[in-house]
Amino acid sequence: MGRLFDGPWPIVIIIVVALLLFAAPKLPAMARSLGQSMRIIKSEVKEMKNDGKAETPADTTGPVEGRIVNHPQAKPGEPTDGTDVPPSNRA
C-alpha cells in the first residue's frame, strides 16, 4: 500500500479525477478566465518590449511653423485688455 505514493503520477491522476468529479461545472469558466489572463499577460509583455523603443513620428516632412489659423483679429479702435479674444467676440 505504501507504493501508491512513490511517484508523482498517481497523485496527479487522483487530483485530475477529483477535479473532474467536483469541479466539472466550473471548468469552462476557469478555462475562459485562464485564457483572458494569458491574453492580458501577453499584451503587457509586448507593451514592455515596445516601451524602450522610440516611437517614430507620423509626419516626417519637416518642421511645422507654429501659427494660429483663423484667429479673430481685433477691430481697429477696440481697446485690448490683455486677452487674446477681441471684445466683439467675447461671450
N, CA, C and O atoms as a Tinker XYZ file with bonds, in Angstrom:
   364  protein
     1  N      0.817000   -1.190000    0.000000    73     2
     2  CA     0.000000    0.000000    0.000000    64     1     3
     3  C      0.859000    1.253000    0.000000    63     2     4     5
     4  O      0.404000    2.287000   -0.489000    81     3
     5  N      2.068000    1.214000    0.518000    73     3     6
     6  CA     2.948000    2.358000    0.575000    64     5     7
     7  C      3.503000    2.737000   -0.785000    63     6     8     9
     8  O      4.035000    3.836000   -0.942000    81     7
     9  N      3.393000    1.855000   -1.774000    73     7    10
    10  CA     3.943000    2.125000   -3.095000    64     9    11
    11  C      3.035000    3.017000   -3.932000    63    10    12    13
    12  O      3.423000    3.411000   -5.032000    81    11
    13  N      1.841000    3.348000   -3.449000    73    11    14
    14  CA     0.909000    4.159000   -4.201000    64    13    15
    15  C      1.431000    5.584000   -4.393000    63    14    16    17
    16  O      1.233000    6.190000   -5.447000    81    15
    17  N      2.095000    6.109000   -3.373000    73    15    18
    18  CA     2.561000    7.496000   -3.432000    64    17    19
    19  C      4.067000    7.600000   -3.640000    63    18    20    21
    20  O      4.672000    8.602000   -3.256000    81    19
    21  N      4.685000    6.583000   -4.241000    73    19    22
    22  CA     6.127000    6.629000   -4.503000    64    21    23
    23  C      6.468000    7.618000   -5.619000    63    22    24    25
    24  O      7.495000    8.292000   -5.543000    81    23
    25  N      5.653000    7.717000   -6.624000    73    23    26
    26  CA     5.930000    8.607000   -7.743000    64    25    27
    27  C      4.888000    9.710000   -7.823000    63    26    28    29
    28  O      3.882000    9.681000   -7.114000    81    27
    29  N      5.135000   10.681000   -8.689000    73    27    30
    30  CA     4.189000   11.800000   -8.794000    64    29    31
    31  C      2.943000   11.483000   -9.629000    63    30    32    33
    32  O      1.922000   12.151000   -9.473000    81    31
    33  N      3.003000   10.484000  -10.509000    73    31    34
    34  CA     1.887000   10.231000  -11.417000    64    33    35
    35  C      0.614000    9.773000  -10.728000    63    34    36    37
    36  O     -0.457000   10.253000  -11.101000    81    35
    37  N      0.655000    8.884000   -9.756000    73    35    38
    38  CA    -0.609000    8.515000   -9.090000    64    37    39
    39  C     -1.286000    9.707000   -8.401000    63    38    40    41
    40  O     -2.513000    9.806000   -8.391000    81    39
    41  N     -0.485000   10.607000   -7.827000    73    39    42
    42  CA    -1.058000   11.785000   -7.173000    64    41    43
    43  C     -1.694000   12.704000   -8.212000    63    42    44    45
    44  O     -2.769000   13.255000   -7.978000    81    43
    45  N     -1.034000   12.872000   -9.359000    73    43    46
    46  CA    -1.575000   13.711000  -10.430000    64    45    47
    47  C     -2.891000   13.132000  -10.943000    63    46    48    49
    48  O     -3.842000   13.878000  -11.172000    81    47
    49  N     -2.958000   11.843000  -11.123000    73    47    50
    50  CA    -4.186000   11.204000  -11.610000    64    49    51
    51  C     -5.316000   11.383000  -10.605000    63    50    52    53
    52  O     -6.448000   11.664000  -10.998000    81    51
    53  N     -5.033000   11.228000   -9.326000    73    51    54
    54  CA    -6.061000   11.421000   -8.292000    64    53    55
    55  C     -6.568000   12.865000   -8.296000    63    54    56    57
    56  O     -7.769000   13.096000   -8.158000    81    55
    57  N     -5.674000   13.827000   -8.451000    73    55    58
    58  CA    -6.077000   15.237000   -8.479000    64    57    59
    59  C     -6.934000   15.520000   -9.707000    63    58    60    61
    60  O     -7.932000   16.233000   -9.602000    81    59
    61  N     -6.569000   14.978000  -10.876000    73    59    62
    62  CA    -7.342000   15.195000  -12.101000    64    61    63
    63  C     -8.739000   14.585000  -11.969000    63    62    64    65
    64  O     -9.724000   15.210000  -12.359000    81    63
    65  N     -8.831000   13.376000  -11.424000    73    63    66
    66  CA   -10.133000   12.735000  -11.245000    64    65    67
    67  C    -10.994000   13.540000  -10.268000    63    66    68    69
    68  O    -12.190000   13.716000  -10.499000    81    67
    69  N    -10.400000   14.022000   -9.193000    73    67    70
    70  CA   -11.156000   14.825000   -8.228000    64    69    71
    71  C    -11.653000   16.118000   -8.864000    63    70    72    73
    72  O    -12.785000   16.532000   -8.616000    81    71
    73  N    -10.820000   16.758000   -9.680000    73    71    74
    74  CA   -11.251000   17.969000  -10.369000    64    73    75
    75  C    -12.410000   17.689000  -11.326000    63    74    76    77
    76  O    -13.366000   18.461000  -11.384000    81    75
    77  N    -12.330000   16.613000  -12.059000    73    75    78
    78  CA   -13.398000   16.284000  -12.993000    64    77    79
    79  C    -14.698000   15.951000  -12.275000    63    78    80    81
    80  O    -15.774000   16.270000  -12.780000    81    79
    81  N    -14.624000   15.323000  -11.121000    73    79    82
    82  CA   -15.835000   14.965000  -10.390000    64    81    83
    83  C    -16.480000   16.157000   -9.693000    63    82    84    85
    84  O    -17.697000   16.334000   -9.760000    81    83
    85  N    -15.687000   16.956000   -9.040000    73    83    86
    86  CA   -16.252000   18.002000   -8.186000    64    85    87
    87  C    -16.283000   19.393000   -8.821000    63    86    88    89
    88  O    -17.053000   20.245000   -8.377000    81    87
    89  N    -15.473000   19.643000   -9.840000    73    87    90
    90  CA   -15.412000   20.986000  -10.419000    64    89    91
    91  C    -15.789000   21.010000  -11.896000    63    90    92    93
    92  O    -15.463000   21.968000  -12.597000    81    91
    93  N    -16.462000   19.984000  -12.374000    73    91    94
    94  CA   -16.809000   19.908000  -13.791000    64    93    95
    95  C    -17.664000   21.087000  -14.256000    63    94    96    97
    96  O    -17.407000   21.610000  -15.340000    81    95
    97  N    -18.662000   21.532000  -13.497000    73    95    98
    98  CA   -19.460000   22.672000  -13.985000    64    97    99
    99  C    -18.668000   23.983000  -14.065000    63    98   100   101
   100  O    -19.023000   24.871000  -14.841000    81    99
   101  N    -17.626000   24.108000  -13.292000    73    99   102
   102  CA   -16.858000   25.351000  -13.263000    64   101   103
   103  C    -15.676000   25.346000  -14.231000    63   102   104   105
   104  O    -15.016000   26.374000  -14.382000    81   103
   105  N    -15.392000   24.239000  -14.882000    73   103   106
   106  CA   -14.232000   24.150000  -15.771000    64   105   107
   107  C    -14.297000   25.124000  -16.953000    63   106   108   109
   108  O    -13.273000   25.737000  -17.256000    81   107
   109  N    -15.421000   25.305000  -17.635000    73   107   110
   110  CA   -15.435000   26.276000  -18.744000    64   109   111
   111  C    -15.132000   27.703000  -18.291000    63   110   112   113
   112  O    -14.414000   28.433000  -18.974000    81   111
   113  N    -15.676000   28.099000  -17.146000    73   111   114
   114  CA   -15.407000   29.443000  -16.641000    64   113   115
   115  C    -13.937000   29.582000  -16.241000    63   114   116   117
   116  O    -13.328000   30.628000  -16.465000    81   115
   117  N    -13.372000   28.539000  -15.656000    73   115   118
   118  CA   -11.963000   28.599000  -15.273000    64   117   119
   119  C    -11.074000   28.663000  -16.507000    63   118   120   121
   120  O    -10.082000   29.392000  -16.506000    81   119
   121  N    -11.403000   27.923000  -17.554000    73   119   122
   122  CA   -10.613000   27.955000  -18.786000    64   121   123
   123  C    -10.725000   29.326000  -19.451000    63   122   124   125
   124  O     -9.732000   29.844000  -19.962000    81   123
   125  N    -11.924000   29.921000  -19.453000    73   123   126
   126  CA   -12.119000   31.249000  -20.028000    64   125   127
   127  C    -11.298000   32.282000  -19.272000    63   126   128   129
   128  O    -10.667000   33.154000  -19.871000    81   127
   129  N    -11.315000   32.173000  -17.953000    73   127   130
   130  CA   -10.549000   33.108000  -17.125000    64   129   131
   131  C     -9.055000   32.948000  -17.361000    63   130   132   133
   132  O     -8.327000   33.938000  -17.421000    81   131
   133  N     -8.594000   31.717000  -17.494000    73   131   134
   134  CA    -7.181000   31.471000  -17.759000    64   133   135
   135  C     -6.771000   32.030000  -19.119000    63   134   136   137
   136  O     -5.694000   32.612000  -19.251000    81   135
   137  N     -7.619000   31.859000  -20.128000    73   135   138
   138  CA    -7.322000   32.407000  -21.459000    64   137   139
   139  C     -7.273000   33.925000  -21.449000    63   138   140   141
   140  O     -6.413000   34.526000  -22.093000    81   139
   141  N     -8.193000   34.547000  -20.719000    73   139   142
   142  CA    -8.199000   36.003000  -20.627000    64   141   143
   143  C     -6.946000   36.497000  -19.912000    63   142   144   145
   144  O     -6.349000   37.494000  -20.319000    81   143
   145  N     -6.551000   35.809000  -18.860000    73   143   146
   146  CA    -5.335000   36.193000  -18.141000    64   145   147
   147  C     -4.103000   36.060000  -19.027000    63   146   148   149
   148  O     -3.207000   36.902000  -18.976000    81   147
   149  N     -4.055000   35.014000  -19.832000    73   147   150
   150  CA    -2.920000   34.830000  -20.728000    64   149   151
   151  C     -2.865000   35.938000  -21.786000    63   150   152   153
   152  O     -1.778000   36.400000  -22.134000    81   151
   153  N     -4.020000   36.368000  -22.299000    73   151   154
   154  CA    -4.033000   37.467000  -23.265000    64   153   155
   155  C     -3.548000   38.763000  -22.632000    63   154   156   157
   156  O     -2.817000   39.529000  -23.261000    81   155
   157  N     -3.952000   39.010000  -21.389000    73   155   158
   158  CA    -3.516000   40.220000  -20.696000    64   157   159
   159  C     -2.012000   40.189000  -20.478000    63   158   160   161
   160  O     -1.327000   41.184000  -20.715000    81   159
   161  N     -1.498000   39.055000  -20.028000    73   159   162
   162  CA    -0.050000   38.930000  -19.792000    64   161   163
   163  C      0.710000   39.104000  -21.099000    63   162   164   165
   164  O      1.748000   39.765000  -21.129000    81   163
   165  N      0.201000   38.516000  -22.181000    73   163   166
   166  CA     0.861000   38.627000  -23.483000    64   165   167
   167  C      0.911000   40.081000  -23.947000    63   166   168   169
   168  O      1.942000   40.540000  -24.440000    81   167
   169  N     -0.193000   40.804000  -23.792000    73   167   170
   170  CA    -0.203000   42.201000  -24.225000    64   169   171
   171  C      0.705000   43.059000  -23.351000    63   170   172   173
   172  O      1.346000   43.984000  -23.851000    81   171
   173  N      0.770000   42.767000  -22.051000    73   171   174
   174  CA     1.646000   43.532000  -21.162000    64   173   175
   175  C      3.116000   43.278000  -21.486000    63   174   176   177
   176  O      3.921000   44.208000  -21.464000    81   175
   177  N      3.472000   42.039000  -21.784000    73   175   178
   178  CA     4.857000   41.721000  -22.147000    64   177   179
   179  C      5.219000   42.412000  -23.461000    63   178   180   181
   180  O      6.325000   42.931000  -23.613000    81   179
   181  N      4.283000   42.415000  -24.407000    73   179   182
   182  CA     4.527000   43.090000  -25.692000    64   181   183
   183  C      4.709000   44.588000  -25.471000    63   182   184   185
   184  O      5.573000   45.211000  -26.087000    81   183
   185  N      3.894000   45.162000  -24.592000    73   183   186
   186  CA     3.992000   46.597000  -24.291000    64   185   187
   187  C      5.316000   46.903000  -23.588000    63   186   188   189
   188  O      5.916000   47.948000  -23.842000    81   187
   189  N      5.775000   46.020000  -22.721000    73   187   190
   190  CA     7.065000   46.227000  -22.044000    64   189   191
   191  C      8.214000   46.186000  -23.037000    63   190   192   193
   192  O      9.174000   46.944000  -22.901000    81   191
   193  N      8.131000   45.307000  -24.039000    73   191   194
   194  CA     9.182000   45.232000  -25.046000    64   193   195
   195  C      9.210000   46.496000  -25.888000    63   194   196   197
   196  O     10.287000   46.972000  -26.248000    81   195
   197  N      8.045000   47.048000  -26.207000    73   195   198
   198  CA     7.970000   48.258000  -27.030000    64   197   199
   199  C      8.178000   49.523000  -26.214000    63   198   200   201
   200  O      8.297000   50.607000  -26.786000    81   199
   201  N      8.224000   49.413000  -24.904000    73   199   202
   202  CA     8.329000   50.580000  -24.036000    64   201   203
   203  C      9.649000   51.318000  -24.232000    63   202   204   205
   204  O      9.673000   52.548000  -24.181000    81   203
   205  N     10.742000   50.601000  -24.453000    73   203   206
   206  CA    12.046000   51.231000  -24.583000    64   205   207
   207  C     12.329000   51.789000  -25.959000    63   206   208   209
   208  O     13.235000   52.608000  -26.114000    81   207
   209  N     11.582000   51.372000  -26.954000    73   207   210
   210  CA    11.831000   51.826000  -28.328000    64   209   211
   211  C     11.238000   53.208000  -28.536000    63   210   212   213
   212  O     10.168000   53.531000  -28.020000    81   211
   213  N     11.955000   54.014000  -29.298000    73   211   214
   214  CA    11.462000   55.351000  -29.613000    64   213   215
   215  C     10.396000   55.241000  -30.693000    63   214   216   217
   216  O     10.558000   54.517000  -31.675000    81   215
   217  N      9.306000   55.970000  -30.495000    73   215   218
   218  CA     8.238000   55.949000  -31.485000    64   217   219
   219  C      8.584000   56.898000  -32.626000    63   218   220   221
   220  O      9.099000   57.994000  -32.406000    81   219
   221  N      8.295000   56.463000  -33.834000    73   219   222
   222  CA     8.557000   57.314000  -34.987000    64   221   223
   223  C      7.372000   58.241000  -35.176000    63   222   224   225
   224  O      6.225000   57.807000  -35.067000    81   223
   225  N      7.630000   59.517000  -35.460000    73   223   226
   226  CA     6.511000   60.435000  -35.668000    64   225   227
   227  C      5.760000   60.091000  -36.948000    63   226   228   229
   228  O      6.343000   59.570000  -37.899000    81   227
   229  N      4.471000   60.384000  -36.963000    73   227   230
   230  CA     3.632000   60.036000  -38.104000    64   229   231
   231  C      3.955000   60.907000  -39.318000    63   230   232   233
   232  O      3.927000   60.427000  -40.451000    81   231
   233  N      4.263000   62.184000  -39.084000    73   231   234
   234  CA     4.538000   63.096000  -40.185000    64   233   235
   235  C      6.007000   63.516000  -40.116000    63   234   236   237
   236  O      6.392000   64.275000  -39.226000    81   235
   237  N      6.819000   63.032000  -41.041000    73   235   238
   238  CA     8.249000   63.336000  -41.032000    64   237   239
   239  C      8.627000   64.236000  -42.203000    63   238   240   241
   240  O      9.722000   64.108000  -42.750000    81   239
   241  N      7.726000   65.152000  -42.596000    73   239   242
   242  CA     8.005000   66.014000  -43.737000    64   241   243
   243  C      8.930000   67.155000  -43.371000    63   242   244   245
   244  O      9.529000   67.757000  -44.263000    81   243
   245  N      9.069000   67.473000  -42.112000    73   243   246
   246  CA     9.939000   68.564000  -41.703000    64   245   247
   247  C      9.311000   69.370000  -40.590000    63   246   248   249
   248  O      8.266000   69.002000  -40.053000    81   247
   249  N      9.951000   70.467000  -40.248000    73   247   250
   250  CA     9.411000   71.274000  -39.151000    64   249   251
   251  C      8.099000   71.950000  -39.553000    63   250   252   253
   252  O      7.863000   72.260000  -40.721000    81   251
   253  N      7.273000   72.162000  -38.562000    73   251   254
   254  CA     5.979000   72.787000  -38.786000    64   253   255
   255  C      6.013000   74.176000  -38.176000    63   254   256   257
   256  O      6.463000   74.362000  -37.045000    81   255
   257  N      5.532000   75.149000  -38.936000    73   255   258
   258  CA     5.505000   76.518000  -38.434000    64   257   259
   259  C      4.358000   76.656000  -37.445000    63   258   260   261
   260  O      3.229000   76.263000  -37.737000    81   259
   261  N      4.650000   77.217000  -36.271000    73   259   262
   262  CA     3.629000   77.390000  -35.254000    64   261   263
   263  C      2.912000   78.716000  -35.412000    63   262   264   265
   264  O      3.433000   79.750000  -34.994000    81   263
   265  N      1.739000   78.707000  -36.002000    73   263   266
   266  CA     0.968000   79.929000  -36.139000    64   265   267
   267  C     -0.496000   79.600000  -35.910000    63   266   268   269
   268  O     -0.919000   78.456000  -36.082000    81   267
   269  N     -1.261000   80.596000  -35.525000    73   267   270
   270  CA    -2.669000   80.412000  -35.241000    64   269   271
   271  C     -3.450000   80.641000  -36.519000    63   270   272   273
   272  O     -3.257000   81.638000  -37.215000    81   271
   273  N     -4.333000   79.706000  -36.817000    73   271   274
   274  CA    -5.128000   79.782000  -38.033000    64   273   275
   275  C     -6.542000   80.228000  -37.649000    63   274   276   277
   276  O     -7.105000   79.750000  -36.664000    81   275
   277  N     -7.102000   81.139000  -38.428000    73   275   278
   278  CA    -8.458000   81.647000  -38.226000    64   277   279
   279  C     -8.651000   82.269000  -36.850000    63   278   280   281
   280  O     -9.706000   82.097000  -36.240000    81   279
   281  N     -7.676000   82.970000  -36.364000    73   279   282
   282  CA    -7.790000   83.649000  -35.083000    64   281   283
   283  C     -8.523000   84.962000  -35.299000    63   282   284   285
   284  O     -8.200000   85.694000  -36.234000    81   283
   285  N     -9.505000   85.280000  -34.454000    73   283   286
   286  CA   -10.229000   86.544000  -34.654000    64   285   287
   287  C     -9.314000   87.731000  -34.371000    63   286   288   289
   288  O     -8.679000   87.807000  -33.319000    81   287
   289  N     -9.260000   88.625000  -35.298000    73   287   290
   290  CA    -8.434000   89.817000  -35.154000    64   289   291
   291  C     -9.257000   90.934000  -34.519000    63   290   292   293
   292  O    -10.459000   91.040000  -34.758000    81   291
   293  N     -8.605000   91.762000  -33.711000    73   291   294
   294  CA    -9.281000   92.904000  -33.094000    64   293   295
   295  C     -9.562000   93.955000  -34.153000    63   294   296   297
   296  O     -8.749000   94.201000  -35.044000    81   295
   297  N    -10.719000   94.562000  -34.038000    73   295   298
   298  CA   -11.072000   95.633000  -34.984000    64   297   299
   299  C    -10.315000   96.893000  -34.594000    63   298   300   301
   300  O    -10.026000   97.103000  -33.415000    81   299
   301  N     -9.998000   97.718000  -35.551000    73   299   302
   302  CA    -9.290000   98.951000  -35.228000    64   301   303
   303  C    -10.134000   99.828000  -34.291000    63   302   304   305
   304  O    -11.331000  100.012000  -34.511000    81   303
   305  N     -9.504000  100.354000  -33.260000    73   303   306
   306  CA   -10.178000  101.217000  -32.329000    64   305   307
   307  C    -10.717000  100.511000  -31.099000    63   306   308   309
   308  O    -11.105000  101.185000  -30.145000    81   307
   309  N    -10.759000   99.171000  -31.075000    73   307   310
   310  CA   -11.226000   98.450000  -29.889000    64   309   311
   311  C    -10.098000   98.372000  -28.874000    63   310   312   313
   312  O     -8.956000   98.094000  -29.239000    81   311
   313  N    -10.403000   98.613000  -27.603000    73   311   314
   314  CA    -9.342000   98.521000  -26.600000    64   313   315
   315  C     -8.974000   97.061000  -26.338000    63   314   316   317
   316  O     -9.839000   96.185000  -26.362000    81   315
   317  N     -7.728000   96.809000  -26.095000    73   315   318
   318  CA    -7.265000   95.462000  -25.732000    64   317   319
   319  C     -6.909000   95.470000  -24.263000    63   318   320   321
   320  O     -6.165000   96.335000  -23.800000    81   319
   321  N     -7.433000   94.518000  -23.537000    73   319   322
   322  CA    -7.174000   94.460000  -22.097000    64   321   323
   323  C     -6.302000   93.258000  -21.723000    63   322   324   325
   324  O     -6.357000   92.792000  -20.585000    81   323
   325  N     -5.531000   92.771000  -22.625000    73   323   326
   326  CA    -4.609000   91.671000  -22.337000    64   325   327
   327  C     -5.152000   90.310000  -22.693000    63   326   328   329
   328  O     -4.427000   89.321000  -22.589000    81   327
   329  N     -6.389000   90.221000  -23.107000    73   327   330
   330  CA    -6.924000   88.908000  -23.503000    64   329   331
   331  C     -6.628000   88.702000  -24.981000    63   330   332   333
   332  O     -6.357000   89.656000  -25.710000    81   331
   333  N     -6.682000   87.457000  -25.410000    73   331   334
   334  CA    -6.398000   87.179000  -26.804000    64   333   335
   335  C     -7.651000   87.142000  -27.661000    63   334   336   337
   336  O     -7.560000   86.940000  -28.872000    81   335
   337  N     -8.823000   87.332000  -27.060000    73   335   338
   338  CA   -10.059000   87.361000  -27.821000    64   337   339
   339  C    -10.569000   88.794000  -27.821000    63   338   340   341
   340  O    -10.725000   89.391000  -26.755000    81   339
   341  N    -10.829000   89.353000  -28.986000    73   339   342
   342  CA   -11.302000   90.736000  -29.021000    64   341   343
   343  C    -12.673000   90.883000  -28.366000    63   342   344   345
   344  O    -13.437000   89.919000  -28.324000    81   343
   345  N    -12.997000   92.064000  -27.855000    73   343   346
   346  CA   -14.268000   92.266000  -27.159000    64   345   347
   347  C    -15.490000   91.966000  -28.022000    63   346   348   349
   348  O    -16.518000   91.558000  -27.483000    81   347
   349  N    -15.421000   92.149000  -29.326000    73   347   350
   350  CA   -16.578000   91.895000  -30.171000    64   349   351
   351  C    -16.920000   90.401000  -30.247000    63   350   352   353
   352  O    -18.039000   90.058000  -30.628000    81   351
   353  N    -15.989000   89.505000  -29.895000    73   351   354
   354  CA   -16.219000   88.067000  -29.987000    64   353   355
   355  C    -16.401000   87.402000  -28.638000    63   354   356   357
   356  O    -16.599000   86.188000  -28.584000    81   355
   357  N    -16.344000   88.139000  -27.563000    73   355   358
   358  CA   -16.462000   87.544000  -26.228000    64   357   359
   359  C    -17.920000   87.207000  -25.930000    63   358   360   361
   360  O    -18.842000   87.883000  -26.386000    81   359
   361  N    -18.094000   86.177000  -25.175000    73   359   362
   362  CA   -19.445000   85.762000  -24.796000    64   361   363
   363  C    -19.867000   86.440000  -23.506000    63   362   364
   364  O    -20.978000   86.215000  -23.026000    81   363
